[in-house]
Amino acid sequence: MLESIKLEARGAFPTVAHAELQGGVQPSISVKRRQSILFVTSEIADYIKAGGLGEVSAALPRALRHHYDVRILIPGYRQVLSQIGPVEEIARLPASYGIPACGLGRGTTQDGLTVYVLLCPELYDRDGSPYVDSFGVDWSDNDIRFARLGLAAADIACGNGDHLWRADLLHLNDWPSGLASAYLAWRGQHIPTILTIHNLAYQGNFDRSRLSHLGIPDAAFQINGVEFYGKLSFLKAGIYYSSHITTVSSTYAQEITRPEFGCGLDGLLRTCAEQGRLDGIINGIDESWDPSKDPYLVSPFSAENCRGKRANANNVRENFGLALSSGPLFAVVSRLVHQKGVDLAISAAETIVSQGGQIAVIGQGEPRFEAELQALAGRHPGSVGVKIGYDEGDARRMYAGSDFLLMPSRFEPCGLSQMYAQRFGSLPIAHKTGGLADTIEDGVNGFLFGEPSLNRFKDAIKRGLEAFRSRPRLTAMRKAAMQRPHGWDRSASRYQEVYERARQTALA
């Protein structure tokens, strides 16, 4: 029988000290355990998502759990608690400063991932998205709501949450979890923390008067701390205090060290890069993006046999009020905001329609773009169809049925839509930036243009139309797009490398 198990220093592996067996005492045997990772996020596609972070939060922990004991921490939004199933409250986290007390619940996803849920109805039991109300207005207490998330992550890492489990490393995501690494630093805890920046434009900036409510020391309100142009920045705190920073493509990791993309944080990020603390790791997409067995599609198909695309295209035409046609079908699946270049897509529509093309649009966002798109559809009945909102089935059939995806984003940290489109044989036409530059090979599995201008965008569209008229070339490009590696395996391996470097830095 086992007499004892000694745990070595944090982050090391447990060692069986000695075992009594019939016939004597065996020498010491080392038994490795998997490292424990707490993945801290404000959204997860299983229950609630506002963008790409939700998709990553659902996929990356699953890709990593073959190597680590990965557990997820998320606020207990109404949408989470209504879907997750039984949640056992395992601890109470005390009130601190102006941050209310909350329960720590533990549940599981359908496939067995452990999820810790913050039980605090006064902060999270609301309609709307994780960040805004039903009118699109930021919640006025977002600083408290997400300081609660960061403080809970720090508590769990210090062993003050689940008393049967503690994290060897925190993986934080975007500004809502940024304060976690800062809280650990202010406690003098040297626990490795990774912060992944999914979009630098969203920073979580608040008035400096909130410092005392959030338990932030006055001494931290400086350039080497949380201060950002006179404001308190959750994202800057995460960047400054975390062991390592990642972002979601190699090109974006380079772009954000320059003033035009750095959103005021380029100097700090250049320092991180010079210190070897900044890496770009492209996202993957999950296995559900398989056109041969996607239940949303009206007809399956594959890279070897694309005949099923036509049935999906006709379904899209019918659903979007487009005329039956043998011409090219263009899709826009996007948030309707300036970053996504929606104005460029609207301006380029005349070129597409004049060449016999059709456009189907799904998304929601800025009211002016929603109105302009609806007006565009009114001017071109049968050629342009628009649905304001989002439906997963419609979106998947659009990727599957379209010939081209329009994605003229002014900046795009990673982008998932272009990978969804490629997997379903739709060729993206995109601005050469961020993850678009890293996933699209111009003229091979899509088309890129070098500056976000209407003329350059229209040039790329014309090249796409030329490829459409050459059936052998279109077929070859579709096959190349569909066969491009899209999964999470390579990305997960890169994260393993980053985790080990962060652990070594913390131990130094």
C-alpha positions as CSV (number, residue, x, y, z in Angstrom):
1,M,0.0,0.0,0.0
2,L,1.1,3.6,-0.5
3,E,2.5,5.1,2.7
4,S,2.8,8.7,1.6
5,I,2.9,11.0,-1.4
6,K,5.1,14.1,-1.2
7,L,4.3,17.1,-3.3
8,E,7.3,19.0,-4.5
9,A,7.5,22.7,-5.2
10,R,4.6,24.4,-7.1
11,G,4.6,23.4,-10.8
12,A,6.7,20.3,-10.1
13,F,5.3,16.8,-10.2
14,P,4.1,14.6,-7.2
15,T,6.5,11.9,-6.2
16,V,5.7,8.6,-4.6
17,A,8.2,8.5,-1.7
18,H,8.1,4.8,-0.9
19,A,5.7,1.9,-1.1
20,E,5.4,-1.2,1.1
21,L,5.0,-4.3,-1.0
22,Q,5.0,-7.9,0.1
23,G,8.7,-8.6,0.4
24,G,10.1,-5.2,1.3
25,V,10.2,-1.5,0.5
26,Q,10.6,-0.4,-3.1
27,P,12.9,2.5,-4.0
28,S,11.4,5.9,-4.7
29,I,9.3,6.1,-7.8
30,S,8.4,9.4,-9.6
31,V,4.9,9.6,-10.9
32,K,4.2,12.5,-13.1
33,R,0.9,14.4,-13.0
34,R,-0.4,16.7,-15.6
35,Q,0.0,20.4,-14.9
36,S,-3.1,22.3,-13.9
37,I,-4.3,25.1,-16.2
38,L,-7.0,27.6,-15.2
39,F,-8.5,29.1,-18.5
40,V,-10.1,32.3,-17.5
41,T,-12.6,33.8,-20.0
42,S,-15.6,36.0,-20.3
43,E,-17.4,33.9,-22.9
44,I,-17.5,30.4,-24.2
45,A,-19.5,29.2,-27.2
46,D,-21.0,26.2,-25.3
47,Y,-23.2,28.7,-23.4
48,I,-22.6,32.3,-24.5
49,K,-20.5,34.1,-27.1
50,A,-20.1,37.6,-28.5
51,G,-17.3,36.9,-30.9
52,G,-14.2,34.8,-31.7
53,L,-13.2,34.6,-28.0
54,G,-16.2,32.4,-27.3
55,E,-15.1,30.0,-30.1
56,V,-11.5,29.9,-28.9
57,S,-12.6,29.4,-25.3
58,A,-14.6,26.3,-26.4
59,A,-12.0,24.8,-28.6
60,L,-8.5,25.5,-27.1
61,P,-9.1,24.0,-23.7
62,R,-10.4,20.9,-25.4
63,A,-7.3,20.7,-27.6
64,L,-5.1,21.1,-24.5
65,R,-6.8,18.7,-22.1
66,H,-4.9,15.7,-23.6
67,H,-1.8,17.2,-22.0
68,Y,-3.0,19.2,-19.1
69,D,-5.7,19.3,-16.4
70,V,-7.5,22.2,-17.9
71,R,-10.4,23.9,-16.2
72,I,-12.4,26.9,-17.2
73,L,-13.5,29.9,-15.1
74,I,-16.4,32.0,-16.4
75,P,-18.9,34.4,-14.8
76,G,-22.3,32.9,-14.0
77,Y,-24.3,34.7,-16.6
78,R,-28.0,33.9,-16.8
79,Q,-27.3,32.1,-20.1
80,V,-24.6,30.0,-18.6
81,L,-26.6,28.8,-15.6
82,S,-29.6,28.0,-17.7
83,Q,-27.6,25.6,-19.9
84,I,-24.7,24.1,-17.9
85,G,-26.8,21.7,-15.8
86,P,-26.1,20.9,-12.2
87,V,-23.7,23.3,-10.5
88,E,-22.3,22.5,-7.1
89,E,-21.3,25.5,-4.9
90,I,-17.9,24.5,-3.5
91,A,-16.7,27.8,-1.9
92,R,-17.6,31.3,-1.0
93,L,-15.2,34.0,-2.1
94,P,-15.3,37.0,0.3
95,A,-16.1,40.6,-0.6
96,S,-13.0,42.7,-1.1
97,Y,-12.8,46.5,-1.4
98,G,-15.9,47.3,-3.6
99,I,-16.1,43.9,-5.1
100,P,-19.0,41.8,-3.7
101,A,-18.7,38.3,-2.3
102,C,-19.8,35.4,-4.6
103,G,-20.1,31.7,-4.7
104,L,-17.8,29.5,-6.7
105,G,-19.8,26.8,-8.5
106,R,-18.4,23.7,-10.3
107,G,-20.1,22.1,-13.2
108,T,-19.1,20.2,-16.4
109,T,-19.6,20.5,-20.1
110,Q,-21.4,17.7,-21.9
111,D,-18.0,16.2,-22.8
112,G,-16.6,16.4,-19.3
113,L,-14.6,19.7,-19.0
114,T,-14.7,21.1,-15.5
115,V,-16.2,24.6,-15.5
116,Y,-16.0,26.9,-12.5
117,V,-18.8,29.4,-12.4
118,L,-19.0,32.7,-10.4
119,L,-22.3,32.7,-8.7
120,C,-23.2,36.4,-8.2
121,P,-26.7,37.3,-9.4
122,E,-26.3,41.0,-8.7
123,L,-23.4,41.1,-11.3
124,Y,-24.3,38.5,-13.9
125,D,-28.0,37.6,-13.8
126,R,-29.0,39.9,-16.7
127,D,-30.2,39.8,-20.3
128,G,-27.9,41.0,-22.9
129,S,-24.3,40.0,-23.9
130,P,-21.4,39.6,-21.5
131,Y,-20.5,43.3,-22.0
132,V,-23.5,45.3,-23.1
133,D,-27.3,45.4,-22.4
134,S,-30.0,44.7,-25.0
135,F,-29.5,48.2,-26.4
136,G,-25.8,47.7,-27.0
137,V,-24.8,50.0,-24.1
138,D,-21.9,48.9,-21.8
139,W,-22.9,47.8,-18.4
140,S,-22.1,50.7,-16.0
141,D,-20.5,48.3,-13.5
142,N,-18.3,46.4,-16.0
143,D,-15.2,47.3,-13.9
144,I,-16.7,45.5,-10.8
145,R,-18.1,42.6,-12.9
146,F,-14.7,41.7,-14.4
147,A,-12.6,42.7,-11.4
148,R,-14.7,40.0,-9.7
149,L,-13.6,37.5,-12.4
150,G,-9.9,38.5,-12.1
151,L,-9.9,38.3,-8.3
152,A,-11.6,34.9,-8.3
153,A,-8.9,33.6,-10.7
154,A,-6.2,34.8,-8.4
155,D,-8.0,33.2,-5.4
156,I,-8.3,29.9,-7.2
157,A,-4.6,30.0,-8.2
158,C,-3.7,30.6,-4.6
159,G,-5.7,27.6,-3.4
160,N,-8.6,29.6,-1.9
161,G,-11.3,28.3,-4.3
162,D,-11.5,24.6,-4.9
163,H,-9.6,23.1,-2.0
164,L,-9.0,20.0,-3.9
165,W,-7.4,21.7,-6.9
166,R,-5.2,24.7,-7.6
167,A,-3.7,26.0,-10.8
168,D,-0.1,25.8,-11.8
169,L,-0.7,28.4,-14.5
170,L,-3.4,30.9,-15.4
171,H,-4.3,31.4,-19.1
172,L,-6.1,34.8,-19.2
173,N,-8.0,36.2,-22.2
174,D,-8.5,39.8,-23.2
175,W,-9.2,42.7,-20.8
176,P,-12.0,41.1,-18.7
177,S,-9.5,38.8,-17.0
178,G,-6.5,41.2,-17.2
179,L,-6.5,42.1,-13.5
180,A,-5.9,38.5,-12.4
181,S,-2.2,38.7,-13.0
182,A,-2.0,42.1,-11.3
183,Y,-3.8,40.8,-8.2
184,L,-1.3,37.9,-8.0
185,A,1.6,40.3,-8.4
186,W,0.3,42.6,-5.6
187,R,0.1,39.6,-3.4
188,G,3.7,38.6,-4.1
189,Q,2.6,35.4,-5.8
190,H,4.9,34.2,-8.6
191,I,2.4,32.0,-10.5
192,P,2.9,31.9,-14.2
193,T,0.2,33.8,-16.2
194,I,-0.4,33.9,-19.9
195,L,-2.5,36.7,-21.4
196,T,-3.9,36.2,-24.9
197,I,-5.0,39.3,-26.7
198,H,-7.8,38.5,-29.1
199,N,-8.4,42.2,-30.1
200,L,-6.3,45.0,-28.8
201,A,-8.9,47.6,-29.6
202,Y,-11.0,46.5,-26.6
203,Q,-9.1,47.5,-23.5
204,G,-11.4,47.9,-20.5
205,N,-10.5,51.5,-19.6
206,F,-12.1,53.1,-16.6
207,D,-11.8,56.3,-14.5
208,R,-9.0,56.4,-12.0
209,S,-11.5,57.1,-9.3
210,R,-12.3,53.4,-9.4
211,L,-8.9,52.3,-8.0
212,S,-10.0,51.9,-4.4
213,H,-13.2,50.1,-5.3
214,L,-11.1,47.5,-7.2
215,G,-8.4,47.1,-4.7
216,I,-5.7,48.6,-6.9
217,P,-2.8,50.1,-5.0
218,D,-2.3,53.8,-5.7
219,A,1.4,53.0,-6.4
220,A,0.3,50.9,-9.4
221,F,-1.3,53.9,-11.1
222,Q,1.7,54.8,-13.2
223,I,3.2,54.1,-16.6
224,N,4.8,50.9,-15.2
225,G,1.5,49.6,-14.0
226,V,-2.2,50.1,-14.8
227,E,-2.2,53.8,-15.9
228,F,-3.1,54.5,-19.5
229,Y,-3.4,58.1,-20.6
230,G,-5.0,59.1,-17.3
231,K,-7.3,56.1,-17.2
232,L,-7.1,52.7,-15.5
233,S,-6.7,50.0,-18.1
234,F,-7.5,46.3,-17.4
235,L,-5.8,45.2,-20.6
236,K,-2.6,47.2,-19.8
237,A,-2.6,45.6,-16.3
238,G,-2.7,42.2,-17.9
239,I,0.1,42.9,-20.4
240,Y,2.3,44.5,-17.8
241,Y,2.0,42.0,-15.0
242,S,1.6,38.7,-17.0
243,S,4.5,36.4,-17.5
244,H,3.9,36.1,-21.2
245,I,1.7,37.6,-23.9
246,T,0.2,35.8,-26.9
247,T,-2.0,37.1,-29.6
248,V,-3.9,35.2,-32.2
249,S,-1.7,35.4,-35.3
250,S,2.0,36.0,-36.1
251,T,1.3,39.0,-38.3
252,Y,-0.9,40.6,-35.7
253,A,1.8,40.1,-33.0
254,Q,4.1,42.2,-35.2
255,E,1.5,44.7,-36.2
256,I,0.5,45.7,-32.6
257,T,4.1,46.8,-31.9
258,R,3.6,49.6,-34.4
259,P,1.7,52.8,-33.7
260,E,-0.9,52.3,-36.5
261,F,-2.1,49.1,-34.9
262,G,-0.9,49.4,-31.3
263,C,-3.9,51.3,-29.9
264,G,-1.6,53.3,-27.7
265,L,0.0,50.2,-26.2
266,D,2.6,49.7,-29.0
267,G,5.5,50.9,-26.8
268,L,4.7,48.4,-24.0
269,L,4.2,45.6,-26.5
270,R,7.5,46.4,-28.3
271,T,9.2,46.0,-24.9
272,C,7.4,42.7,-24.4
273,A,8.6,41.5,-27.9
274,E,12.2,42.6,-27.1
275,Q,12.1,40.6,-23.9
276,G,10.8,37.5,-25.7
277,R,7.5,37.8,-24.0
278,L,5.2,38.2,-27.0
279,D,4.2,35.4,-29.4
280,G,1.6,35.1,-32.2
281,I,-0.2,31.8,-32.4
282,I,-2.9,31.4,-35.0
283,N,-6.2,30.1,-33.9
284,G,-7.7,26.9,-35.3
285,I,-11.3,25.8,-35.9
286,D,-13.1,22.9,-34.4
287,E,-14.0,19.6,-36.0
288,S,-17.6,20.5,-36.6
289,W,-16.5,22.5,-39.6
290,D,-16.6,19.4,-41.9
291,P,-18.8,19.8,-45.0
292,S,-19.0,16.0,-45.4
293,K,-21.1,15.7,-42.2
294,D,-22.3,19.1,-41.1
295,P,-26.0,18.6,-40.1
296,Y,-26.8,22.2,-41.1
297,L,-26.0,21.7,-44.7
298,V,-28.7,20.6,-47.2
299,S,-26.2,18.5,-49.1
300,P,-22.8,17.2,-48.0
301,F,-19.7,17.5,-50.1
302,S,-15.9,17.2,-49.9
303,A,-12.7,18.4,-51.4
304,E,-12.8,15.5,-53.8
305,N,-16.4,16.0,-54.8
306,C,-17.9,19.5,-54.5
307,R,-21.2,18.8,-56.3
308,G,-23.1,19.4,-53.1
309,K,-22.1,23.0,-53.0
310,R,-24.7,23.9,-55.7
311,A,-27.6,22.6,-53.5
312,N,-26.4,24.7,-50.6
313,A,-26.0,27.7,-53.0
314,N,-29.6,27.3,-54.2
315,N,-30.8,27.1,-50.6
316,V,-29.0,30.4,-49.8
317,R,-30.5,32.0,-52.8
318,E,-34.0,30.9,-51.8
319,N,-33.6,32.0,-48.1
320,F,-32.2,35.4,-49.1
321,G,-34.6,36.2,-51.9
322,L,-32.1,35.9,-54.6
323,A,-32.9,34.8,-58.1
324,L,-31.8,31.3,-59.3
325,S,-28.5,31.9,-61.1
326,S,-25.4,30.1,-62.3
327,G,-23.3,33.2,-61.6
328,P,-20.9,33.7,-58.7
329,L,-22.4,33.9,-55.2
330,F,-20.6,36.2,-52.6
331,A,-21.2,36.0,-48.9
332,V,-20.7,38.5,-46.1
333,V,-20.9,36.9,-42.6
334,S,-19.7,39.6,-40.2
335,R,-20.3,42.1,-37.5
336,L,-21.5,45.2,-39.3
337,V,-18.9,47.6,-38.0
338,H,-16.2,49.8,-39.4
339,Q,-13.3,47.5,-38.5
340,K,-14.8,44.8,-40.7
341,G,-14.7,47.1,-43.8
342,V,-18.5,46.8,-44.3
343,D,-18.5,50.2,-46.0
344,L,-16.0,48.8,-48.6
345,A,-18.2,45.8,-49.2
346,I,-21.2,48.0,-49.8
347,S,-19.3,50.2,-52.2
348,A,-18.0,47.2,-54.1
349,A,-21.5,45.7,-54.5
350,E,-22.1,47.5,-57.8
351,T,-19.1,45.9,-59.3
352,I,-20.2,42.4,-58.3
353,V,-23.8,42.9,-59.4
354,S,-22.8,44.4,-62.8
355,Q,-20.7,41.3,-63.5
356,G,-23.6,38.9,-62.8
357,G,-22.7,38.2,-59.2
358,Q,-25.0,38.0,-56.2
359,I,-24.4,38.9,-52.6
360,A,-25.9,37.4,-49.4
361,V,-25.3,39.2,-46.1
362,I,-25.9,38.2,-42.5
363,G,-24.8,40.1,-39.4
364,Q,-25.7,42.9,-37.1
365,G,-23.9,45.9,-35.8
366,E,-23.9,49.7,-36.4
367,P,-27.4,50.9,-37.3
368,R,-26.0,53.0,-40.2
369,F,-24.5,49.9,-41.9
370,E,-27.6,47.9,-41.3
371,A,-29.7,50.6,-43.0
372,E,-27.3,51.0,-45.9
373,L,-27.3,47.2,-46.5
374,Q,-31.1,47.0,-46.5
375,A,-31.2,50.0,-48.9
376,L,-28.6,48.2,-51.1
377,A,-30.9,45.1,-51.2
378,G,-33.8,47.3,-52.1
379,R,-31.9,48.7,-55.1
380,H,-30.9,45.3,-56.3
381,P,-33.8,42.9,-55.7
382,G,-32.8,39.3,-56.6
383,S,-29.1,40.2,-56.6
384,V,-28.5,41.3,-53.0
385,G,-30.1,39.7,-49.9
386,V,-29.6,40.9,-46.3
387,K,-30.6,39.4,-43.0
388,I,-30.0,41.5,-39.9
389,G,-29.1,39.2,-37.0
390,Y,-27.3,35.9,-36.8
391,D,-28.4,32.3,-37.3
392,E,-25.8,29.5,-37.2
393,G,-27.5,27.4,-39.8
394,D,-27.8,30.2,-42.3
395,A,-24.2,31.2,-41.7
396,R,-22.9,27.6,-42.3
397,R,-25.0,27.2,-45.4
398,M,-23.6,30.6,-46.7
399,Y,-20.1,29.4,-46.3
400,A,-21.0,26.1,-48.0
401,G,-23.0,27.6,-50.8
402,S,-20.9,30.7,-51.7
403,D,-18.1,30.9,-54.1
404,F,-16.4,33.8,-52.3
405,L,-16.4,35.4,-48.9
406,L,-15.9,39.1,-48.7
407,M,-13.7,40.1,-45.7
408,P,-12.2,43.5,-46.2
409,S,-11.3,44.0,-42.5
410,R,-9.2,47.1,-41.8
411,F,-7.5,45.0,-39.1
412,E,-8.2,41.4,-38.1
413,P,-6.2,39.8,-35.2
414,C,-6.9,36.3,-36.4
415,G,-10.3,35.9,-38.0
416,L,-12.2,32.7,-38.1
417,S,-14.6,33.4,-40.9
418,Q,-12.0,33.0,-43.6
419,M,-11.0,29.6,-42.2
420,Y,-14.7,28.5,-42.0
421,A,-15.1,29.6,-45.7
422,Q,-12.0,27.8,-46.8
423,R,-13.0,24.6,-45.1
424,F,-16.3,24.8,-47.0
425,G,-14.8,25.6,-50.4
426,S,-15.5,29.4,-50.4
427,L,-12.6,31.5,-51.4
428,P,-12.0,34.5,-49.1
429,I,-11.3,37.9,-50.6
430,A,-9.5,39.8,-47.8
431,H,-7.3,42.6,-46.8
432,K,-3.7,41.4,-46.1
433,T,-3.6,42.0,-42.4
434,G,-3.3,40.0,-39.2
435,G,-4.6,36.4,-39.3
436,L,-5.9,37.0,-42.8
437,A,-2.3,37.3,-44.1
438,D,-1.3,34.2,-42.1
439,T,-4.1,31.9,-43.4
440,I,-4.7,33.0,-47.0
441,E,-2.2,32.4,-49.8
442,D,-3.0,34.8,-52.5
443,G,-4.1,33.2,-55.7
444,V,-3.9,29.7,-54.1
445,N,-6.7,29.4,-51.5
446,G,-8.1,32.9,-51.6
447,F,-7.3,36.5,-52.7
448,L,-5.5,39.2,-50.7
449,F,-5.2,43.0,-51.3
450,G,-2.6,45.1,-49.8
451,E,-4.3,48.3,-48.5
452,P,-7.9,48.8,-47.3
453,S,-9.0,50.9,-50.2
454,L,-12.0,50.5,-52.5
455,N,-9.8,50.3,-55.6
456,R,-7.5,47.6,-54.2
457,F,-10.6,45.6,-52.9
458,K,-12.3,45.8,-56.3
459,D,-9.1,44.6,-58.0
460,A,-9.1,41.5,-55.8
461,I,-12.8,40.9,-56.6
462,K,-12.1,41.1,-60.3
463,R,-9.3,38.5,-59.9
464,G,-11.8,36.3,-58.1
465,L,-14.3,36.7,-61.0
466,E,-11.6,35.7,-63.5
467,A,-10.9,32.6,-61.4
468,F,-14.7,31.8,-61.4
469,R,-14.8,31.9,-65.2
470,S,-11.9,29.3,-65.3
471,R,-13.5,26.2,-64.0
472,P,-10.2,24.2,-63.6
473,R,-8.6,27.0,-61.7
474,L,-11.6,27.5,-59.5
475,T,-11.7,23.8,-58.7
476,A,-8.0,23.7,-57.9
477,M,-8.3,26.7,-55.6
478,R,-11.3,25.3,-53.8
479,K,-9.5,22.0,-53.2
480,A,-6.4,23.9,-51.9
481,A,-8.6,25.9,-49.5
482,M,-10.5,22.9,-48.2
483,Q,-7.3,20.9,-47.6
484,R,-5.4,23.6,-45.8
485,P,-4.7,22.5,-42.2
486,H,-7.4,24.2,-40.0
487,G,-7.4,22.3,-36.7
488,W,-6.1,23.1,-33.3
489,D,-3.2,20.6,-33.0
490,R,-0.4,22.8,-34.1
491,S,-1.7,25.8,-32.2
492,A,-2.0,23.7,-29.0
493,S,1.6,22.6,-29.4
494,R,2.7,26.2,-29.6
495,Y,0.8,27.0,-26.4
496,Q,2.5,24.1,-24.7
497,E,5.9,25.7,-25.5
498,V,4.7,29.1,-24.2
499,Y,3.4,27.5,-21.0
500,E,6.8,25.9,-20.4
501,R,8.7,29.1,-21.0
502,A,6.3,31.0,-18.6
503,R,6.8,28.3,-16.0
504,Q,10.6,28.5,-16.3
505,T,10.5,32.3,-16.0
506,A,8.4,32.1,-12.9
507,L,10.8,29.6,-11.3
508,A,13.8,31.7,-12.1
